[in-house]
Amino acid sequence: MAQQERAAKTRRTVLRAAAVVFDRHGYARASIAEILEEAQVTKGALYFHFPSKEALAKALMEEQIDSVEVPPVEGSPLQATIDLTQAVAASVLHDPMLRAGTRLAVESAFEDAINPWDAWAKVIEELLTEAQRQGELMPHVVPRETAELFVAAFTGIQLFSLARSKREDLGERITVLWQHLLPTIAFPALLARLKPEGRATPAVTAAPAVTAAPAASGDPQLS
């Protein structure tokens, strides 16, 4: 069990180090040497878990997709949608896994790239569908179309925020997006009760920090 726990910790350490490097340089310019330096593990330990840089990138994107799920809804599903997107915006600031997954998806580093867009759109679509069922949305709203519109806008805003403020103003920009979008999808009577800046309780938390594992000196399977 201890060996399995150590292996899982090393895998997570390598993934997080790869996220830092992919976020910093992009897929093409990222190097295994820099990932090893960031992770502080041996080359054998890294290759035991990931046979190539491409495998590392795909694993990162898969981890992000696996973490995407519909949050518990308390009260308004439309407000829950806002809360979720604001929580993601906040998490992006300090979670390299989210940032790297986004950059890899945008760059389309390889032909069969797995991207998080459909997963995020599906979550938002489910929340909006529930909002529609509860009578929160205008009759013309198609949840899937609105979900895809939001994901596309969020992605572009994140890139713009990165260029302008290193994402420091991302939450404010997502608030502005909701301020413009809500009047076109929500029933007017509901608008006064919605908080485009999100409620205090976040719907998403960043992945926990992982400390670097000690470099393995022997069999890579022990790492």
C-alpha positions as CSV (number, residue, x, y, z in Angstrom):
1,M,0.0,0.0,0.0
2,A,2.8,2.4,0.9
3,Q,4.5,1.7,-2.5
4,Q,1.2,2.4,-4.3
5,E,0.7,5.6,-2.4
6,R,4.2,6.7,-3.2
7,A,3.7,5.9,-6.9
8,A,0.4,7.9,-6.9
9,K,2.2,10.8,-5.2
10,T,5.0,10.7,-7.7
11,R,2.6,10.6,-10.6
12,R,0.7,13.6,-9.3
13,T,4.0,15.5,-8.7
14,V,5.1,14.9,-12.2
15,L,1.7,16.0,-13.6
16,R,1.7,19.2,-11.6
17,A,5.3,19.9,-12.6
18,A,4.4,19.3,-16.3
19,A,1.4,21.6,-15.8
20,V,3.7,24.4,-14.6
21,V,6.1,23.9,-17.5
22,F,3.3,23.6,-20.2
23,D,1.6,26.7,-18.8
24,R,4.9,28.6,-18.9
25,H,6.1,27.6,-22.4
26,G,3.3,25.8,-24.2
27,Y,3.6,22.2,-25.5
28,A,6.1,22.8,-28.3
29,R,8.7,24.6,-26.1
30,A,8.2,22.5,-23.0
31,S,11.1,20.0,-22.3
32,I,11.2,16.8,-20.3
33,A,14.4,18.2,-18.7
34,E,12.6,21.2,-17.3
35,I,9.7,19.0,-16.1
36,L,12.2,16.8,-14.3
37,E,13.8,19.8,-12.7
38,E,10.5,21.2,-11.6
39,A,9.3,17.8,-10.3
40,Q,12.6,16.8,-8.7
41,V,12.2,13.2,-9.7
42,T,14.4,10.9,-11.8
43,K,13.9,10.3,-15.5
44,G,13.1,6.7,-14.8
45,A,10.4,7.7,-12.4
46,L,8.8,10.0,-14.9
47,Y,9.0,7.5,-17.8
48,F,7.5,4.8,-15.6
49,H,4.3,6.8,-15.4
50,F,4.4,8.7,-18.7
51,P,6.3,7.3,-21.8
52,S,6.4,10.6,-23.6
53,K,5.8,14.3,-23.4
54,E,2.6,13.8,-25.4
55,A,1.4,11.2,-22.9
56,L,2.0,13.8,-20.2
57,A,0.0,16.4,-22.0
58,K,-2.9,14.1,-22.7
59,A,-3.0,13.0,-19.1
60,L,-3.2,16.6,-18.0
61,M,-6.1,17.3,-20.2
62,E,-7.9,14.1,-19.2
63,E,-7.5,15.0,-15.5
64,Q,-9.1,18.3,-16.2
65,I,-12.0,16.7,-18.0
66,D,-12.5,14.1,-15.3
67,S,-12.7,16.8,-12.7
68,V,-15.6,18.5,-14.5
69,E,-19.0,17.7,-13.0
70,V,-22.3,19.3,-12.2
71,P,-22.1,20.9,-8.7
72,P,-24.8,20.5,-6.2
73,V,-27.6,23.1,-6.8
74,E,-28.9,25.2,-3.9
75,G,-31.7,27.4,-4.9
76,S,-31.5,28.9,-8.4
77,P,-29.8,26.7,-11.1
78,L,-29.0,29.9,-13.0
79,Q,-27.2,31.4,-10.0
80,A,-25.4,28.0,-9.6
81,T,-24.2,28.3,-13.2
82,I,-22.8,31.8,-12.4
83,D,-21.2,30.6,-9.2
84,L,-19.5,27.7,-11.0
85,T,-18.0,29.9,-13.7
86,Q,-16.7,32.5,-11.2
87,A,-15.2,29.7,-9.1
88,V,-13.4,28.4,-12.1
89,A,-12.1,31.9,-12.9
90,A,-10.8,32.2,-9.3
91,S,-9.2,28.7,-9.5
92,V,-7.4,29.5,-12.7
93,L,-5.3,32.1,-10.9
94,H,-3.6,29.5,-8.6
95,D,-4.1,26.2,-10.3
96,P,-1.5,25.4,-12.9
97,M,-3.4,22.2,-13.9
98,L,-6.3,24.3,-15.1
99,R,-4.1,26.8,-16.8
100,A,-2.0,24.2,-18.6
101,G,-5.1,22.2,-19.7
102,T,-6.6,25.3,-21.2
103,R,-3.3,26.3,-23.0
104,L,-2.9,22.8,-24.4
105,A,-6.4,22.7,-25.6
106,V,-6.1,26.1,-27.3
107,E,-2.8,25.2,-28.9
108,S,-4.1,21.9,-30.2
109,A,-0.7,20.3,-29.6
110,F,-1.5,17.0,-31.3
111,E,-4.1,15.8,-33.8
112,D,-6.2,13.7,-31.5
113,A,-6.1,16.3,-28.8
114,I,-8.6,15.8,-26.0
115,N,-10.1,19.2,-25.0
116,P,-12.2,20.3,-22.1
117,W,-14.7,22.4,-24.0
118,D,-17.3,19.8,-24.5
119,A,-17.1,18.7,-20.9
120,W,-17.6,22.2,-19.6
121,A,-20.4,22.9,-22.1
122,K,-22.2,19.8,-21.0
123,V,-22.0,20.8,-17.3
124,I,-23.3,24.3,-18.1
125,E,-26.0,22.8,-20.4
126,E,-27.3,20.6,-17.6
127,L,-27.5,23.5,-15.2
128,L,-29.2,25.7,-17.8
129,T,-31.6,22.9,-18.6
130,E,-32.6,22.7,-15.0
131,A,-32.9,26.5,-14.9
132,Q,-35.3,26.2,-17.9
133,R,-37.3,23.5,-16.1
134,Q,-37.7,25.8,-13.2
135,G,-38.9,28.7,-15.3
136,E,-35.8,30.9,-15.0
137,L,-35.0,31.2,-18.7
138,M,-36.7,33.0,-21.5
139,P,-38.7,30.7,-23.9
140,H,-36.3,31.3,-26.8
141,V,-33.2,30.0,-24.9
142,V,-31.6,26.7,-26.1
143,P,-29.4,25.5,-23.2
144,R,-26.8,23.8,-25.4
145,E,-26.4,26.8,-27.6
146,T,-26.1,29.2,-24.7
147,A,-23.6,26.8,-22.9
148,E,-21.4,26.6,-26.0
149,L,-21.6,30.4,-26.4
150,F,-20.5,30.9,-22.8
151,V,-17.6,28.5,-22.9
152,A,-16.3,30.1,-26.1
153,A,-16.6,33.6,-24.6
154,F,-15.0,32.4,-21.3
155,T,-12.0,31.0,-23.3
156,G,-11.5,34.2,-25.2
157,I,-11.9,36.4,-22.2
158,Q,-9.4,34.3,-20.3
159,L,-6.8,34.8,-23.1
160,F,-7.5,38.5,-23.2
161,S,-7.2,38.7,-19.4
162,L,-3.9,36.8,-19.5
163,A,-2.5,39.3,-22.0
164,R,-3.8,42.4,-20.1
165,S,-3.3,41.5,-16.4
166,K,-2.0,37.9,-16.1
167,R,-5.6,36.9,-15.3
168,E,-5.8,39.1,-12.2
169,D,-9.0,40.7,-13.6
170,L,-10.5,37.5,-14.9
171,G,-13.3,37.4,-12.3
172,E,-14.3,41.0,-13.1
173,R,-14.4,40.3,-16.8
174,I,-16.6,37.2,-16.2
175,T,-18.9,39.4,-14.2
176,V,-19.2,41.8,-17.1
177,L,-19.9,38.8,-19.4
178,W,-22.8,37.7,-17.2
179,Q,-24.1,41.3,-16.9
180,H,-24.4,41.4,-20.7
181,L,-25.7,37.8,-21.1
182,L,-28.3,37.5,-18.3
183,P,-30.7,40.1,-19.7
184,T,-30.9,38.0,-22.9
185,I,-31.6,34.7,-21.3
186,A,-33.2,35.2,-17.8
187,F,-36.8,36.3,-17.1
188,P,-36.7,40.0,-16.1
189,A,-38.3,39.3,-12.7
190,L,-35.3,37.2,-11.8
191,L,-32.6,39.6,-12.8
192,A,-32.6,41.6,-9.6
193,R,-32.0,38.5,-7.5
194,L,-29.1,37.2,-9.6
195,K,-25.5,38.0,-8.6
196,P,-23.3,38.1,-11.8
197,E,-20.2,38.3,-9.5
198,G,-21.2,35.0,-7.9
199,R,-22.2,34.1,-4.4
200,A,-19.6,33.9,-1.6
201,T,-19.5,30.0,-1.6
202,P,-17.4,28.8,-4.5
203,A,-18.7,25.8,-6.5
204,V,-15.2,24.6,-7.5
205,T,-12.0,24.4,-5.6
206,A,-8.5,24.2,-7.1
207,A,-6.6,21.0,-7.0
208,P,-4.6,20.6,-3.7
209,A,-1.0,21.5,-3.7
210,V,1.4,18.6,-4.1
211,T,4.9,18.7,-2.7
212,A,7.7,17.4,-4.8
213,A,8.6,13.7,-4.2
214,P,12.2,12.8,-3.5
215,A,14.2,11.7,-6.4
216,A,14.2,7.9,-6.7
217,S,17.6,6.3,-6.7
218,G,16.7,2.8,-7.7
219,D,14.0,0.9,-9.5
220,P,11.6,3.5,-11.1
221,Q,8.7,1.2,-10.2
222,L,9.3,2.3,-6.6
223,S,8.5,5.9,-7.4
